[in-house]
Amino acid sequence: MSRAIPQRCAGRPLSGGLVVPWISLAHGGHAVFGSMDAARALAAFHRRLCQLCGQQLDERCYLLVRPADVATGCAPEPAVHPECLPYAAAHCPMLNGAATHYRSHPVTAGHPAGRPCADPACPCPARTPDAGHAARSGRPADRYEAWMIHTRHYRLVPLPDAPETTVGISLNVPVLRTRLLRTAARTVRPRPVQPERRRDAVSEPHLPVPDGGTLTWLPLEPTGHQFTRDEVAVLNLHGEAHVMDAPYSCDVCDMAPRWQITEHAVHVQDPCPYPDGITTTITLNVPSGRILVTDDLRPVYRWERKGRADYSTALGQAQVVRAMAAIGCAFGPVGNTCPGLYRTGEDSFVIARPRYSEDENGDPDLPEDTCLANICTDLWAYSIADVEHWKARGGDPGSLGWTDTIVDITPGTYQFTHHSGERGFDPDTADAVIFAHIQRIGEAQS
C-alpha cells in the first residue's frame, strides 16, 4: 500500500520518488537504499534520532526487531518515529515482504552502490562485510516486528569487549506495543519468548562489579510509588549493601526514593502521596460560545517550568494542566495519539482516541459524526480556549491553519476532568482511550 510522505520527511531528498532515509549511505549524489552510513547510524544512536527523517525522537519510538535481535537483547538499527514507521514499512522491500532474501554480496569497496566510480579523486568508502552481513548473506528474509518503547527506557548496548563501541538499542525494557511488519520468507515463525535476563555483569555491562563485590537483583517494593521496573541491583561490597541502577524518581509524584535494603527486597521508605495516581479537574470559562481546539496555543498561553515537578511525571503534568487553566486554557497531555473532541451529550464531550481496529467496517465506539475536531498532536497535548479570550491575549485568527478548529458550543462554564495521570491509565490499549471528560456545569463567568 502506498503511503504519503510523512510531514517530518518533507525536507528529505527523494530518489526514484522515495524518501532517502537519513542514515542511508550516499555516494556521488546517489542513495544506496538498504545500506547504512556508519557515521550517521552512530550519530542516530547517540543523539536519539529517527533513522528515516533524522529528527529527534519524542516520547515514544519504534525499534525494528528480528528473532535474532530478541536473542541478543539488542536492536541493531536506530529507532523510528511512530509517524515515520508506516512509510518505512510500506516502502522498504525488507519490511514490506517484497525482498525474500538478504543480498548475497556486501556493498563493494570500489563503489558503495555497486557501480564503477568515474571520479578518480573520489574517496570511495572502503566497505567490507561485517559479522551481521556474513551471517545473513543470501539467507531468506527474517520475520520483522516493530516494538514501541518509551524513550525514557532508551538505552544503548556496548560491545562487551569494546565498551566504547555501540552495537544497538537494548530490548530488555518494557515494550508498550508490538506490530508485525512481515513474516519470515521461508517459514512463518512465532517470535521466540524473550529469555530471562541473566543477572550478572556480562548481561549488564553498564554495571561494573568491583573486585571483591557481588551483584544481586532484588524485588522492588514501591510503597505506592510507580517506577518503570520492579527490581533493582544491589552491590554487596566490604560488608555494605548499595542500591545500583535504581529509578531516580517516582513516575507519579517525582519524589526521589530513600531505599531500605532487606534480605529479600528493596523497599522505598516514604509512601507515595498519590497511590491512586492523579485525576486533574479544572474549569474553563466560555462566554463567547466558541472554542478554539488544537494542540498548541503557545505563545498566547504558556506555563512557567520553574518550581514544578518533572513534566514526564503525573504530578508535573497535573501542575501544568492547572497552571494553564489559571490563565484561560484547558490543556492536557495525550501523547502522540491524535485524538479528537467528541460530543457525548447536549453539553458534554470527551477528548478521546477511538479504538484501533483492523475491521474498517466495524461499528466505531466513537461515531465519526460526533467528532467536532481532530487534534494533530505535534505538541502531544490538547489545548482549548475561548476564542474571544484567545484573541484578547494576542491570538491572531489569520495564523490559524488546518490543524486548528473553532467549535460552537453552549456558552457557559465547563469542567474538564483529565485522566492520564490516574494509576492504571493505558494510552496504548487497542480499545478507545478517553483522556478527558468535559461537562457544562453552569453559566459563563462575566
C-alpha positions, 0 to 999 in steps of 0.5 A: 500500500502506498503511503504519503510522505510523512510531514517530518520527511518533507525536507528529505531528498527523494530518489526514484520518488522515495524518501532517502532515509537519513542514515542511508549511505550516499555516494556521488549524489546517489542513495544506496537504499538498504545500506547504512552510513556508519557515521550517521547510524552512530550519530542516530544512536547517540543523539536519539534520532529517527533513522528515516527523517533524522529528527529527534525522537519524542516520547515514544519510538519504534525499534525494528526487531528480528528473532535474532535481535530478541536473542541478543537483547539488542536492536541493531538499527536506530529507532523510528518515529511512530509517524515515520514507521508506516512509510518505512514499512510500506516502502522498504522491500525488507519490511514490506515482504517484497525482498525474500532474501538478504543480498548475497554480496556486501556493498563493494569497496570500489563503489558503495552502490555497486557501480564503477566510480568515474571520479578518480579523486573520489574517496570511495568508502572502503566497505567490507562485510561485517559479522551481521552481513556474513551471517545473513548473506543470501539467507531468506528474509527474517520475520520483522516486528516493530516494538514501541518503547518509551524513550525514557527506557532508551538505552544503548548496548556496548560491545562487551569487549569494546565498551566504547563501541555501540552495537544497538538499542537494548530490548530488555525494557518494557515494550508498550506495543508490538506490530508485525511488519512481515513474516519470515520468507521461508517459514512463518515463525512465532517470535521466540519468548524473550529469555530471562535476563541473566543477572550478572555483569556480562548481561549488564555491562553498564554495571561494573562489579568491583573486585571483591563485590557481588551483584544481586537483583532484588524485588522492588517494593514501591510503597505506592510509588510507580517506577518503570521496573520492579527490581533493582541491583544491589552491590554487596561490597566490604560488608555494605549493601548499595542500591545500583541502577535504581529509578531516580524518581517516582513516575507519579509524584517525582519524589526521589526514593530513600531505599531500605535494603532487606534480605529479600527486597528493596523497599522505598521508605516514604509512601507515595502521596498519590497511590491512586495516581492523579485525576486533574479537574479544572474549569474553563470559562466560555462566554463567547460560545466558541472554542478554539481546539488544537494542540498548541496555543503557545505563545498566547498561553504558556506555563512557567517550568520553574518550581514544578515537578518533572513534566514526564511525571503525573504530578508535573503534568497535573501542575501544568494542566492547572497552571494553564487553566489559571490563565484561560486554557484547558490543556492536557497531555495525550501523547502522540495519539491524535485524538479528537473532541467528541460530543457525548451529550447536549453539553458534554464531550470527551477528548478521546482516541477511538479504538484501533481496529483492523475491521474498517467496517466495524461499528466505531465506539466513537461515531465519526459524526460526533467528532467536532475536531481532530487534534494533530498532536505535534505538541502531544497535548490538547489545548482549548480556549475561548476564542474571544479570550484567545484573541484578547491575549494576542491570538491572531485568527489569520495564523490559524491553519488546518490543524486548528478548529473553532467549535460552537458550543453552549456558552457557559462554564465547563469542567474538564476532568483529565485522566492520564495521570490516574494509576492504571491509565493505558494510552496504548490499549487497542480499545478507545482511550478517553483522556478527558471528560468535559461537562457544562456545569453552569453559566459563563463567568462575566 
